Amino acid sequence: MSEIEREEIATLEAPYMRKVQLEEARFESGMKMFRVIIREGKRITQIDLDAETAGEWARIMGNWATDQGGQG
């Protein structure tokens, strides 16, 4: 199995005692992914996103936050 370098970008405290960790994951091949790790008690969900998907997700979330009166 290949070595993965991880760099923490941010950690967010989310509602209902959840924690969201955002990282850059760099693989030996040179590929970089935006990693989202959601911790809900003992349950952990992890997803790796390419730049295009991360950008689209960010746009959609920003639009939603703006519509709710947030600063998105």
Buried (B, 14 or more C-beta within 10 A) or exposed (E): EEEBEEEEEEEEEEEEEBEBBBBEBBEEEEEBBBBBBBBEEEEEEEEBBEEEEBEEBEEEEEEEEEEEEEEB
